[in-house]
Amino acid sequence: MIRLQDIRHKFSYIKEQVEKKVFDSYLLKYIEKPMIDEEKLLILILIMDQLELSFKEMQNFALSTMLIQIALDTHEYITQSSINEKNRQLTVLTGDYFSGLYYKLLADSEDIAMIRALSYGVKEINEHKVFVYQNKTTDTDKLMSDIMIIESSLFVKVAEYFKVDNWSEFISHYLLFKRLLKEKSKFLQGGSTKIFEALQKAVFPKYADTFELSNVQRSKLIMIFDRYLDFSKQIIEKGIGQLPNLNEWFVSRISSLLKQHQPVAKTFVEEG
C-alpha cells in the first residue's frame, strides 16, 4: 500500500498547480469555471507514483495531461450549451489557450514520445466525439465504446506510455462508469444530453428528431444504460483486487461512486 498522506499531499499540490493555470480571473468573468476532474488527476498520480520519476517529472506530466483534458472539456462545453456569440468565441479561445499551455509544458520537457502519445489520444477523442455528437453511431455497443474512448483515451495513453498497461481496462471502465452515471442522472432529472440523444437515435431511429418519447421508451433507454453500468461495475470491482498501488483513499472514492448506481429495474421492484 502507498502511504496515504504522501498521495494526498501530491494530489493536493498538483491540483493547486492546475488551478493556478486554469482559474484566470479575467476569463472567469466570461466563461464557466473549468472543471478539474479529481478522479482523472488521482489516476495519473497513482500510475506515476509506482515509477521511478521525480516529483517534478510527475507534476509536469500530470499538469500537461490535465491541461489538455480541460481544453477538450472546454471545447465540448460549447457543443452542449447555448451561450451568446461573444462567450462562445472566448470559450473556444480559452480551450485553445489551455492547449497551448499543455504543448509548452511538454515541449519544455523535450519529451517527444509523450507529446506523440497524448496527441494521438486527442486525435482519437475528437474522432469519436464526431460519431457521438453528430449521431453517427447506430449501434449501442459502438456508442458505449465511443464514449469510453472519449473519457479515457488520454489516460490509457499515459498508462501505455509508462508501460503499465494493466491499468488500461480499469481506467476505461471506471471513467466510462463515471460518465454514464452523470448522464443518467441528468436524464432522470428531465434534462437532455448529447449522449442520450445518440442512444435514442440508435435504439429508436424513427424518433431521432423528437424528444417526445413515451415513458416505456424512456425506461428502455435507462435500462440500457444500467446494463452497461452493471458491466463496468464488475470490471472495476475486479480491478480493485488486482491493481497495485490502489490506496485506501482512492478505493473509498471508488466505492462511494459505485454505490451511487441504483438500477432502475431494481428500484421499481423495491418500490413495488
Accessible surface in RSA format (square Angstrom, percent):
REM  Atomic radii and reference values for relative SASA: ProtOr
REM  Chains: A
REM  Algorithm: Lee & Richards
REM  Probe-radius: 1.40
REM  Slices: 20
REM RES _ NUM      All-atoms   Total-Side   Main-Chain    Non-polar    All polar
REM                ABS   REL    ABS   REL    ABS   REL    ABS   REL    ABS   REL
RES MET A   1   174.24  90.2  94.89  62.8  79.35 188.9  99.42  84.5  74.82  99.1
RES ILE A   2    25.95  14.8  14.93  11.1  11.01  26.5  21.59  15.5   4.36  11.8
RES ARG A   3   181.72  76.3 171.75  87.6   9.97  23.7  76.44 104.5 105.28  63.8
RES LEU A   4    65.39  36.4  60.07  43.0   5.32  13.4  60.07  42.2   5.32  14.3
RES GLN A   5   152.42  85.2 145.83 106.6   6.58  15.7  52.10 110.9 100.32  76.1
RES ASP A   6    36.89  25.8  31.45  31.3   5.44  12.9   7.22  17.0  29.67  29.6
RES ILE A   7     0.00   0.0   0.00   0.0   0.00   0.0   0.00   0.0   0.00   0.0
RES ARG A   8   107.30  45.1 107.12  54.6   0.18   0.4  31.73  43.4  75.57  45.8
RES HIS A   9   119.76  65.5 112.87  78.4   6.89  17.6  72.48  74.7  47.28  55.0
RES LYS A  10    34.92  17.0  34.92  21.4   0.00   0.0  15.28  13.8  19.64  20.9
RES PHE A  11    11.71   5.9  11.71   7.3   0.00   0.0  11.71   7.1   0.00   0.0
RES SER A  12    55.61  47.0  52.15  69.6   3.46   8.0  28.99  61.7  26.62  37.3
RES TYR A  13    87.95  41.1  85.62  48.7   2.33   6.1  50.24  37.8  37.72  46.5
RES ILE A  14     0.00   0.0   0.00   0.0   0.00   0.0   0.00   0.0   0.00   0.0
RES LYS A  15    48.09  23.5  48.09  29.5   0.00   0.0  16.60  14.9  31.49  33.5
RES GLU A  16    88.06  50.6  87.08  65.9   0.99   2.3  24.11  46.6  63.95  52.2
RES GLN A  17    28.17  15.8  27.28  19.9   0.89   2.1   1.43   3.0  26.75  20.3
RES VAL A  18     0.00   0.0   0.00   0.0   0.00   0.0   0.00   0.0   0.00   0.0
RES GLU A  19    48.28  27.7  47.69  36.1   0.60   1.4   7.48  14.5  40.81  33.3
RES LYS A  20   154.45  75.3 121.06  74.3  33.39  79.5  86.24  77.6  68.21  72.7
RES LYS A  21    75.44  36.8  68.07  41.8   7.37  17.6  27.31  24.6  48.14  51.3
RES VAL A  22     0.61   0.4   0.00   0.0   0.61   1.5   0.00   0.0   0.61   1.6
RES PHE A  23    58.00  29.0  38.87  24.1  19.13  49.8  38.87  23.6  19.13  54.7
RES ASP A  24    57.24  40.1  50.25  50.0   6.99  16.5  11.03  25.9  46.21  46.1
RES SER A  25    92.11  77.8  79.68 106.3  12.44  28.6  49.96 106.4  42.15  59.1
RES TYR A  26   119.73  55.9 118.69  67.5   1.03   2.7  84.47  63.5  35.26  43.5
RES LEU A  27    22.56  12.6  22.56  16.1   0.00   0.0  22.56  15.8   0.00   0.0
RES LEU A  28    60.07  33.5  39.25  28.1  20.82  52.3  39.63  27.8  20.43  55.0
RES LYS A  29   153.10  74.7 115.19  70.7  37.91  90.3  71.60  64.4  81.50  86.8
RES TYR A  30    66.11  30.9  57.69  32.8   8.42  21.9  29.35  22.1  36.76  45.3
RES ILE A  31    17.38   9.9   3.23   2.4  14.15  34.1   9.84   7.1   7.53  20.4
RES GLU A  32   114.75  65.9 103.35  78.2  11.40  27.1  26.83  51.9  87.91  71.8
RES LYS A  33   124.33  60.7 112.00  68.7  12.32  29.3  57.87  52.1  66.46  70.8
RES PRO A  34    12.94   9.4   1.03   0.9  11.92  43.3  10.70   8.8   2.25  14.0
RES MET A  35   151.12  78.3 144.06  95.3   7.05  16.8 116.42  99.0  34.70  46.0
RES ILE A  36    19.21  10.9   4.28   3.2  14.93  36.0   4.28   3.1  14.93  40.5
RES ASP A  37    28.85  20.2  19.86  19.8   8.99  21.3  16.30  38.4  12.55  12.5
RES GLU A  38    52.59  30.2  49.14  37.2   3.45   8.2  13.65  26.4  38.93  31.8
RES GLU A  39    21.60  12.4  21.60  16.3   0.00   0.0   3.45   6.7  18.14  14.8
RES LYS A  40     7.38   3.6   7.38   4.5   0.00   0.0   0.86   0.8   6.52   6.9
RES LEU A  41     0.00   0.0   0.00   0.0   0.00   0.0   0.00   0.0   0.00   0.0
RES LEU A  42     0.00   0.0   0.00   0.0   0.00   0.0   0.00   0.0   0.00   0.0
RES ILE A  43     0.00   0.0   0.00   0.0   0.00   0.0   0.00   0.0   0.00   0.0
RES LEU A  44     0.61   0.3   0.61   0.4   0.00   0.0   0.61   0.4   0.00   0.0
RES ILE A  45     0.00   0.0   0.00   0.0   0.00   0.0   0.00   0.0   0.00   0.0
RES LEU A  46     0.00   0.0   0.00   0.0   0.00   0.0   0.00   0.0   0.00   0.0
RES ILE A  47     0.00   0.0   0.00   0.0   0.00   0.0   0.00   0.0   0.00   0.0
RES MET A  48     1.20   0.6   0.76   0.5   0.44   1.0   0.71   0.6   0.49   0.7
RES ASP A  49    32.05  22.5  11.69  11.6  20.36  48.1   1.14   2.7  30.91  30.8
RES GLN A  50    61.20  34.2  22.04  16.1  39.16  93.2  17.77  37.8  43.43  32.9
RES LEU A  51    47.30  26.3  31.58  22.6  15.71  39.5  34.73  24.4  12.57  33.8
RES GLU A  52   182.83 105.0 144.60 109.4  38.23  91.0  67.22 130.0 115.61  94.4
RES LEU A  53    45.85  25.5  21.70  15.5  24.16  60.7  23.37  16.4  22.48  60.5
RES SER A  54    58.84  49.7  44.29  59.1  14.55  33.5  51.24 109.1   7.60  10.6
RES PHE A  55    73.32  36.7  62.56  38.8  10.76  28.0  64.72  39.2   8.60  24.6
RES LYS A  56   170.37  83.1 165.05 101.3   5.32  12.7 109.38  98.4  61.00  65.0
RES GLU A  57    79.45  45.6  76.43  57.8   3.03   7.2  27.25  52.7  52.20  42.6
RES MET A  58     5.19   2.7   5.19   3.4   0.00   0.0   5.19   4.4   0.00   0.0
RES GLN A  59    40.98  22.9  40.98  29.9   0.00   0.0   2.12   4.5  38.85  29.5
RES ASN A  60    27.93  19.3  25.53  24.7   2.40   5.8  15.05  36.2  12.88  12.5
RES PHE A  61    16.97   8.5  16.21  10.0   0.76   2.0  16.82  10.2   0.15   0.4
RES ALA A  62     0.00   0.0   0.00   0.0   0.00   0.0   0.00   0.0   0.00   0.0
RES LEU A  63     7.83   4.4   7.83   5.6   0.00   0.0   7.83   5.5   0.00   0.0
RES SER A  64     0.03   0.0   0.03   0.0   0.00   0.0   0.03   0.1   0.00   0.0
RES THR A  65     0.68   0.5   0.68   0.7   0.00   0.0   0.00   0.0   0.68   1.0
RES MET A  66     0.45   0.2   0.45   0.3   0.00   0.0   0.45   0.4   0.00   0.0
RES LEU A  67     0.00   0.0   0.00   0.0   0.00   0.0   0.00   0.0   0.00   0.0
RES ILE A  68     4.97   2.8   4.97   3.7   0.00   0.0   4.97   3.6   0.00   0.0
RES GLN A  69     6.83   3.8   6.83   5.0   0.00   0.0   0.74   1.6   6.09   4.6
RES ILE A  70     1.92   1.1   1.92   1.4   0.00   0.0   1.92   1.4   0.00   0.0
RES ALA A  71     1.29   1.2   1.29   2.0   0.00   0.0   1.29   1.8   0.00   0.0
RES LEU A  72    10.87   6.1  10.75   7.7   0.12   0.3  10.87   7.6   0.00   0.0
RES ASP A  73    51.17  35.8  44.29  44.1   6.88  16.3  22.48  52.9  28.69  28.6
RES THR A  74    14.05  10.0   8.88   9.0   5.16  12.3  10.39  14.0   3.66   5.5
RES HIS A  75    56.76  31.0  53.09  36.9   3.67   9.4  38.70  39.9  18.07  21.0
RES GLU A  76    14.78   8.5  11.35   8.6   3.43   8.2   8.56  16.6   6.22   5.1
RES TYR A  77    71.56  33.4  65.60  37.3   5.97  15.5  60.44  45.4  11.12  13.7
RES ILE A  78    17.22   9.8  14.89  11.1   2.34   5.6  14.89  10.7   2.34   6.3
RES THR A  79    71.62  50.9  51.46  52.2  20.15  48.0  60.32  81.0  11.30  17.1
RES GLN A  80    66.85  37.4  32.56  23.8  34.29  81.6  20.22  43.0  46.63  35.4
RES SER A  81    35.14  29.7  16.23  21.7  18.92  43.6  25.77  54.9   9.37  13.1
RES SER A  82   113.76  96.1  83.09 110.9  30.67  70.7  53.06 113.0  60.70  85.0
RES ILE A  83    41.04  23.4  21.47  16.0  19.57  47.2  29.31  21.1  11.73  31.8
RES ASN A  84    93.42  64.4  77.24  74.6  16.18  39.0  45.69 110.0  47.73  46.1
RES GLU A  85   104.17  59.8  96.63  73.1   7.54  18.0  55.20 106.8  48.97  40.0
RES LYS A  86   133.00  64.9 124.69  76.5   8.31  19.8  87.65  78.9  45.35  48.3
RES ASN A  87    37.15  25.6  37.15  35.9   0.00   0.0   1.45   3.5  35.70  34.5
RES ARG A  88    71.07  29.8  71.07  36.2   0.00   0.0  23.72  32.4  47.35  28.7
RES GLN A  89   100.43  56.2  97.53  71.3   2.90   6.9  29.76  63.3  70.66  53.6
RES LEU A  90    30.57  17.0  29.15  20.9   1.42   3.6  30.05  21.1   0.52   1.4
RES THR A  91     2.77   2.0   2.77   2.8   0.00   0.0   1.81   2.4   0.97   1.5
RES VAL A  92    56.35  37.1  56.35  51.0   0.00   0.0  56.35  49.0   0.00   0.0
RES LEU A  93   112.15  62.5 108.07  77.3   4.08  10.3 108.39  76.1   3.76  10.1
RES THR A  94     1.79   1.3   0.00   0.0   1.79   4.3   1.65   2.2   0.13   0.2
RES GLY A  95     0.00   0.0   0.00   N/A   0.00   0.0   0.00   0.0   0.00   0.0
RES ASP A  96    70.62  49.5  61.54  61.2   9.09  21.5  25.98  61.2  44.64  44.5
RES TYR A  97   105.90  49.4  96.84  55.1   9.06  23.6  73.38  55.1  32.52  40.1
RES PHE A  98     0.18   0.1   0.18   0.1   0.00   0.0   0.18   0.1   0.00   0.0
RES SER A  99    23.05  19.5  23.05  30.8   0.00   0.0  14.81  31.5   8.24  11.5
RES GLY A 100    37.82  46.6   0.00   N/A  37.82  46.6  32.47  89.1   5.35  12.0
RES LEU A 101    30.08  16.8  28.24  20.2   1.84   4.6  28.86  20.3   1.22   3.3
RES TYR A 102     0.01   0.0   0.01   0.0   0.00   0.0   0.00   0.0   0.01   0.0
RES TYR A 103    98.58  46.0  97.75  55.6   0.84   2.2  71.08  53.4  27.50  33.9
RES LYS A 104   129.58  63.2 123.45  75.7   6.12  14.6  96.61  87.0  32.97  35.1
RES LEU A 105    33.11  18.4  32.05  22.9   1.05   2.6  32.05  22.5   1.05   2.8
RES LEU A 106     0.11   0.1   0.11   0.1   0.00   0.0   0.11   0.1   0.00   0.0
RES ALA A 107    55.54  51.1  43.19  66.7  12.34  28.1  45.61  64.2   9.93  26.3
RES ASP A 108    95.43  66.8  65.10  64.8  30.33  71.7  32.81  77.2  62.62  62.4
RES SER A 109    51.45  43.5  16.74  22.3  34.71  80.0  28.78  61.3  22.66  31.8
RES GLU A 110   140.79  80.8 121.34  91.8  19.46  46.3  35.08  67.8 105.72  86.3
RES ASP A 111    29.11  20.4  23.26  23.2   5.84  13.8  12.36  29.1  16.74  16.7
RES ILE A 112   104.88  59.7 102.03  76.0   2.85   6.9 102.03  73.5   2.85   7.7
RES ALA A 113    47.36  43.5  41.15  63.5   6.21  14.1  41.39  58.3   5.97  15.8
RES MET A 114     0.38   0.2   0.38   0.2   0.00   0.0   0.38   0.3   0.00   0.0
RES ILE A 115    33.31  19.0  33.31  24.8   0.00   0.0  33.31  24.0   0.00   0.0
RES ARG A 116   154.75  65.0 148.67  75.8   6.08  14.5  71.60  97.9  83.15  50.4
RES ALA A 117    20.20  18.6  12.18  18.8   8.02  18.2  19.91  28.0   0.29   0.8
RES LEU A 118     0.40   0.2   0.40   0.3   0.00   0.0   0.40   0.3   0.00   0.0
RES SER A 119    37.96  32.1  32.06  42.8   5.90  13.6  28.73  61.2   9.23  12.9
RES TYR A 120   120.06  56.1 115.65  65.8   4.41  11.5  76.91  57.8  43.15  53.2
RES GLY A 121     0.00   0.0   0.00   N/A   0.00   0.0   0.00   0.0   0.00   0.0
RES VAL A 122    23.28  15.3  23.28  21.1   0.00   0.0  23.28  20.2   0.00   0.0
RES LYS A 123   117.22  57.2 110.84  68.0   6.38  15.2  89.20  80.3  28.02  29.8
RES GLU A 124    35.61  20.4  34.40  26.0   1.21   2.9   7.01  13.6  28.60  23.3
RES ILE A 125     2.26   1.3   2.26   1.7   0.00   0.0   2.26   1.6   0.00   0.0
RES ASN A 126    67.58  46.6  65.08  62.9   2.50   6.0  25.23  60.7  42.35  40.9
RES GLU A 127    77.69  44.6  72.06  54.5   5.63  13.4  36.56  70.7  41.12  33.6
RES HIS A 128    28.34  15.5  28.34  19.7   0.00   0.0  14.84  15.3  13.50  15.7
RES LYS A 129    22.91  11.2  22.53  13.8   0.38   0.9  19.58  17.6   3.33   3.5
RES VAL A 130    58.90  38.8  56.21  50.9   2.70   6.5  58.85  51.1   0.05   0.1
RES PHE A 131    72.81  36.4  72.81  45.1   0.00   0.0  72.81  44.1   0.00   0.0
RES VAL A 132     0.18   0.1   0.11   0.1   0.07   0.2   0.11   0.1   0.07   0.2
RES TYR A 133    33.85  15.8  17.63  10.0  16.22  42.2  17.32  13.0  16.53  20.4
RES GLN A 134   108.04  60.4  86.38  63.1  21.66  51.6  32.84  69.9  75.20  57.0
RES ASN A 135    37.80  26.1  35.74  34.5   2.06   4.9   2.33   5.6  35.47  34.3
RES LYS A 136   120.52  58.8  91.94  56.4  28.58  68.1  56.54  50.9  63.98  68.2
RES THR A 137     3.98   2.8   0.33   0.3   3.64   8.7   3.43   4.6   0.55   0.8
RES THR A 138   104.06  74.0  84.95  86.1  19.11  45.5  53.40  71.7  50.66  76.6
RES ASP A 139    74.35  52.1  71.26  70.9   3.09   7.3  28.40  66.8  45.95  45.8
RES THR A 140    27.84  19.8  26.27  26.6   1.57   3.7  11.59  15.6  16.25  24.6
RES ASP A 141    91.82  64.3  85.65  85.2   6.17  14.6  27.65  65.1  64.17  64.0
RES LYS A 142    81.68  39.8  77.12  47.3   4.56  10.9  79.14  71.2   2.55   2.7
RES LEU A 143     0.00   0.0   0.00   0.0   0.00   0.0   0.00   0.0   0.00   0.0
RES MET A 144     6.11   3.2   5.75   3.8   0.35   0.8   6.11   5.2   0.00   0.0
RES SER A 145    49.54  41.9  44.99  60.0   4.55  10.5  23.16  49.3  26.37  36.9
RES ASP A 146     0.18   0.1   0.18   0.2   0.00   0.0   0.00   0.0   0.18   0.2
RES ILE A 147     0.71   0.4   0.71   0.5   0.00   0.0   0.71   0.5   0.00   0.0
RES MET A 148    37.94  19.6  37.94  25.1   0.00   0.0  13.62  11.6  24.33  32.2
RES ILE A 149    38.73  22.0  37.77  28.1   0.95   2.3  38.73  27.9   0.00   0.0
RES ILE A 150     7.72   4.4   5.73   4.3   1.99   4.8   5.73   4.1   1.99   5.4
RES GLU A 151    18.47  10.6  17.74  13.4   0.73   1.7   0.12   0.2  18.35  15.0
RES SER A 152     2.73   2.3   2.73   3.6   0.00   0.0   0.00   0.0   2.73   3.8
RES SER A 153     3.56   3.0   0.22   0.3   3.35   7.7   3.50   7.5   0.06   0.1
RES LEU A 154     0.50   0.3   0.19   0.1   0.30   0.8   0.19   0.1   0.30   0.8
RES PHE A 155     0.03   0.0   0.03   0.0   0.00   0.0   0.03   0.0   0.00   0.0
RES VAL A 156    17.68  11.6  17.68  16.0   0.00   0.0  17.68  15.4   0.00   0.0
RES LYS A 157    26.58  13.0  25.50  15.6   1.08   2.6  12.97  11.7  13.61  14.5
RES VAL A 158     0.96   0.6   0.94   0.8   0.02   0.1   0.94   0.8   0.02   0.1
RES ALA A 159     0.00   0.0   0.00   0.0   0.00   0.0   0.00   0.0   0.00   0.0
RES GLU A 160    76.23  43.8  65.25  49.4  10.98  26.1  20.80  40.2  55.43  45.3
RES TYR A 161    60.63  28.3  40.51  23.0  20.12  52.4  32.03  24.1  28.59  35.2
RES PHE A 162    28.83  14.4  15.24   9.4  13.59  35.4  19.70  11.9   9.13  26.1
RES LYS A 163   175.57  85.7 150.59  92.4  24.98  59.5 107.88  97.1  67.68  72.1
RES VAL A 164    17.02  11.2  14.76  13.4   2.26   5.4  17.02  14.8   0.00   0.0
RES ASP A 165    84.31  59.1  73.09  72.8  11.22  26.5  32.82  77.2  51.49  51.4
RES ASN A 166    90.20  62.2  61.93  59.8  28.28  68.1  48.79 117.4  41.41  40.0
RES TRP A 167     0.13   0.1   0.13   0.1   0.00   0.0   0.08   0.0   0.06   0.1
RES SER A 168    21.38  18.1  21.28  28.4   0.09   0.2  20.81  44.3   0.57   0.8
RES GLU A 169    95.69  54.9  86.53  65.5   9.15  21.8  36.26  70.1  59.43  48.5
RES PHE A 170     5.14   2.6   3.19   2.0   1.94   5.1   3.62   2.2   1.52   4.3
RES ILE A 171     0.00   0.0   0.00   0.0   0.00   0.0   0.00   0.0   0.00   0.0
RES SER A 172    15.94  13.5  15.94  21.3   0.00   0.0   3.80   8.1  12.15  17.0
RES HIS A 173    19.51  10.7  19.51  13.6   0.00   0.0   6.43   6.6  13.07  15.2
RES TYR A 174     0.66   0.3   0.66   0.4   0.00   0.0   0.00   0.0   0.66   0.8
RES LEU A 175     0.98   0.5   0.62   0.4   0.36   0.9   0.66   0.5   0.32   0.9
RES LEU A 176     4.72   2.6   4.72   3.4   0.00   0.0   4.72   3.3   0.00   0.0
RES PHE A 177     0.00   0.0   0.00   0.0   0.00   0.0   0.00   0.0   0.00   0.0
RES LYS A 178    54.27  26.5  51.53  31.6   2.74   6.5  26.56  23.9  27.71  29.5
RES ARG A 179    25.22  10.6  22.02  11.2   3.20   7.6  11.46  15.7  13.76   8.3
RES LEU A 180     0.00   0.0   0.00   0.0   0.00   0.0   0.00   0.0   0.00   0.0
RES LEU A 181    18.42  10.3  16.70  11.9   1.73   4.3  16.70  11.7   1.73   4.6
RES LYS A 182   118.07  57.6 111.07  68.1   7.00  16.7  61.11  55.0  56.96  60.7
RES GLU A 183     1.79   1.0   1.79   1.4   0.00   0.0   0.00   0.0   1.79   1.5
RES LYS A 184    10.42   5.1  10.42   6.4   0.00   0.0   8.44   7.6   1.98   2.1
RES SER A 185    48.49  41.0  43.68  58.3   4.81  11.1  28.35  60.4  20.14  28.2
RES LYS A 186    82.37  40.2  79.11  48.5   3.27   7.8  51.08  46.0  31.29  33.3
RES PHE A 187    13.21   6.6  13.18   8.2   0.03   0.1  13.18   8.0   0.03   0.1
RES LEU A 188    94.55  52.7  64.98  46.5  29.57  74.3  65.71  46.1  28.85  77.6
RES GLN A 189   149.05  83.3 109.68  80.2  39.36  93.7  47.24 100.5 101.81  77.2
RES GLY A 190    61.69  76.1   0.00   N/A  61.69  76.1  27.70  76.0  33.99  76.1
RES GLY A 191    34.12  42.1   0.00   N/A  34.12  42.1  29.54  81.1   4.59  10.3
RES SER A 192    70.41  59.5  36.25  48.4  34.17  78.7  35.82  76.3  34.59  48.5
RES THR A 193     6.88   4.9   2.53   2.6   4.35  10.4   6.88   9.2   0.00   0.0
RES LYS A 194    60.08  29.3  58.36  35.8   1.72   4.1  14.82  13.3  45.26  48.2
RES ILE A 195     3.13   1.8   2.88   2.1   0.24   0.6   2.88   2.1   0.24   0.7
RES PHE A 196     4.28   2.1   3.63   2.2   0.65   1.7   3.98   2.4   0.31   0.9
RES GLU A 197    42.56  24.4  37.54  28.4   5.02  12.0   8.49  16.4  34.07  27.8
RES ALA A 198     0.13   0.1   0.01   0.0   0.12   0.3   0.01   0.0   0.12   0.3
RES LEU A 199     0.00   0.0   0.00   0.0   0.00   0.0   0.00   0.0   0.00   0.0
RES GLN A 200    10.34   5.8  10.34   7.6   0.00   0.0   1.29   2.7   9.06   6.9
RES LYS A 201    68.88  33.6  66.98  41.1   1.90   4.5  26.33  23.7  42.54  45.3
RES ALA A 202    19.12  17.6   0.15   0.2  18.97  43.2   0.79   1.1  18.33  48.6
RES VAL A 203    30.23  19.9   7.75   7.0  22.48  54.2  12.66  11.0  17.57  47.7
RES PHE A 204    28.35  14.2  24.91  15.4   3.44   8.9  28.35  17.2   0.00   0.0
RES PRO A 205    88.80  64.7  75.55  68.9  13.25  48.2  75.72  62.5  13.08  81.3
RES LYS A 206   197.49  96.3 158.26  97.1  39.23  93.4 110.14  99.1  87.35  93.0
RES TYR A 207    87.89  41.0  87.63  49.9   0.26   0.7  44.46  33.4  43.42  53.5
RES ALA A 208    35.95  33.1  12.83  19.8  23.12  52.6  13.22  18.6  22.74  60.2
RES ASP A 209   148.55 104.1 111.02 110.5  37.53  88.7  43.31 101.9 105.23 105.0
RES THR A 210    45.34  32.2  39.76  40.3   5.58  13.3  35.04  47.1  10.30  15.6
RES PHE A 211   126.69  63.4 108.70  67.3  17.99  46.8 109.31  66.3  17.38  49.7
RES GLU A 212   147.23  84.5 131.23  99.3  16.00  38.1  54.94 106.3  92.29  75.4
RES LEU A 213    21.22  11.8   3.02   2.2  18.19  45.7   3.59   2.5  17.63  47.4
RES SER A 214    57.39  48.5  44.12  58.9  13.27  30.6  50.77 108.1   6.62   9.3
RES ASN A 215   123.41  85.1 116.64 112.7   6.77  16.3  30.83  74.2  92.58  89.5
RES VAL A 216   120.08  79.0 115.59 104.6   4.48  10.8 118.90 103.3   1.18   3.2
RES GLN A 217    28.46  15.9  27.84  20.3   0.63   1.5  10.93  23.3  17.53  13.3
RES ARG A 218    71.36  30.0  71.36  36.4   0.00   0.0  15.03  20.5  56.32  34.1
RES SER A 219    32.15  27.2  31.82  42.5   0.34   0.8  13.29  28.3  18.87  26.4
RES LYS A 220   104.23  50.9 101.13  62.0   3.11   7.4  56.30  50.7  47.94  51.1
RES LEU A 221     0.53   0.3   0.53   0.4   0.00   0.0   0.53   0.4   0.00   0.0
RES ILE A 222    11.04   6.3  11.04   8.2   0.00   0.0  11.04   8.0   0.00   0.0
RES MET A 223    94.61  49.0  88.63  58.7   5.98  14.2  66.79  56.8  27.81  36.8
RES ILE A 224    13.70   7.8  13.53  10.1   0.17   0.4  13.57   9.8   0.13   0.4
RES PHE A 225     0.00   0.0   0.00   0.0   0.00   0.0   0.00   0.0   0.00   0.0
RES ASP A 226     7.62   5.3   7.62   7.6   0.00   0.0   7.10  16.7   0.52   0.5
RES ARG A 227   131.51  55.2 125.36  63.9   6.15  14.6  69.74  95.3  61.77  37.4
RES TYR A 228    29.11  13.6  28.15  16.0   0.96   2.5  27.91  21.0   1.19   1.5
RES LEU A 229     0.00   0.0   0.00   0.0   0.00   0.0   0.00   0.0   0.00   0.0
RES ASP A 230    54.23  38.0  52.33  52.1   1.90   4.5  21.21  49.9  33.02  32.9
RES PHE A 231   108.85  54.5 107.18  66.4   1.67   4.3 108.57  65.8   0.28   0.8
RES SER A 232     0.82   0.7   0.82   1.1   0.00   0.0   0.00   0.0   0.82   1.1
RES LYS A 233    60.27  29.4  60.27  37.0   0.00   0.0  18.54  16.7  41.74  44.5
RES GLN A 234   114.28  63.9 107.09  78.3   7.19  17.1  35.34  75.2  78.94  59.9
RES ILE A 235    24.20  13.8  23.10  17.2   1.09   2.6  23.24  16.7   0.96   2.6
RES ILE A 236     0.00   0.0   0.00   0.0   0.00   0.0   0.00   0.0   0.00   0.0
RES GLU A 237    86.39  49.6  73.27  55.4  13.12  31.2  27.36  52.9  59.03  48.2
RES LYS A 238   116.04  56.6 102.63  63.0  13.41  31.9  62.17  56.0  53.87  57.4
RES GLY A 239     7.23   8.9   0.00   N/A   7.23   8.9   7.01  19.2   0.22   0.5
RES ILE A 240    47.06  26.8  36.08  26.9  10.98  26.5  36.08  26.0  10.98  29.8
RES GLY A 241    70.42  86.8   0.00   N/A  70.42  86.8  35.80  98.2  34.62  77.5
RES GLN A 242   123.39  69.0  92.24  67.4  31.15  74.2  39.16  83.4  84.22  63.9
RES LEU A 243    19.84  11.1   6.32   4.5  13.52  34.0   6.50   4.6  13.34  35.9
RES PRO A 244    60.25  43.9  48.58  44.3  11.67  42.4  60.14  49.7   0.12   0.7
RES ASN A 245    39.59  27.3  28.92  27.9  10.67  25.7   1.34   3.2  38.25  37.0
RES LEU A 246     8.27   4.6   3.39   2.4   4.88  12.3   3.46   2.4   4.81  12.9
RES ASN A 247     0.00   0.0   0.00   0.0   0.00   0.0   0.00   0.0   0.00   0.0
RES GLU A 248    98.20  56.4  92.48  70.0   5.72  13.6  57.91 112.0  40.29  32.9
RES TRP A 249    36.33  14.6  32.11  15.5   4.21   9.9  24.02  12.8  12.30  20.0
RES PHE A 250     0.00   0.0   0.00   0.0   0.00   0.0   0.00   0.0   0.00   0.0
RES VAL A 251    38.30  25.2  38.30  34.7   0.00   0.0  38.30  33.3   0.00   0.0
RES SER A 252    61.53  52.0  50.98  68.0  10.55  24.3  46.07  98.1  15.46  21.7
RES ARG A 253    53.62  22.5  45.46  23.2   8.16  19.4  22.39  30.6  31.23  18.9
RES ILE A 254     0.00   0.0   0.00   0.0   0.00   0.0   0.00   0.0   0.00   0.0
RES SER A 255    40.21  34.0  38.05  50.8   2.16   5.0  21.24  45.2  18.97  26.6
RES SER A 256    62.30  52.6  55.26  73.8   7.04  16.2  28.55  60.8  33.76  47.3
RES LEU A 257    23.11  12.9  22.38  16.0   0.72   1.8  22.66  15.9   0.45   1.2
RES LEU A 258    11.38   6.3  11.16   8.0   0.22   0.6  11.24   7.9   0.15   0.4
RES LYS A 259   155.47  75.8 141.22  86.6  14.25  33.9  92.36  83.1  63.11  67.2
RES GLN A 260   110.45  61.8  85.00  62.1  25.45  60.6  37.46  79.7  72.99  55.4
RES HIS A 261     7.16   3.9   1.56   1.1   5.60  14.3   1.70   1.8   5.46   6.4
RES GLN A 262    98.19  54.9  91.52  66.9   6.67  15.9  43.02  91.6  55.17  41.8
RES PRO A 263    29.23  21.3  29.06  26.5   0.16   0.6  29.06  24.0   0.16   1.0
RES VAL A 264    14.31   9.4  13.79  12.5   0.53   1.3  14.31  12.4   0.00   0.0
RES ALA A 265    44.14  40.6  40.78  62.9   3.36   7.6  43.74  61.6   0.40   1.1
RES LYS A 266   109.09  53.2 102.44  62.9   6.65  15.8  56.73  51.1  52.36  55.8
RES THR A 267    42.82  30.5  42.70  43.3   0.11   0.3  35.59  47.8   7.23  10.9
RES PHE A 268   113.48  56.8 104.98  65.0   8.50  22.1 106.27  64.4   7.21  20.6
RES VAL A 269   118.25  77.8 101.07  91.5  17.18  41.4 107.88  93.7  10.37  28.1
RES GLU A 270   116.67  67.0  81.08  61.3  35.59  84.7  44.00  85.1  72.67  59.3
RES GLU A 271   136.51  78.4  97.35  73.7  39.15  93.2  47.27  91.4  89.23  72.9
RES GLY A 272    96.81 119.4   0.00   N/A  96.81 119.4  50.55 138.7  46.26 103.6
END  Absolute sums over single chains surface
CHAIN  1 A    13710.6      11522.0       2188.6       7575.6       6135.1
END  Absolute sums over all chains
TOTAL         13710.6      11522.0       2188.6       7575.6       6135.1
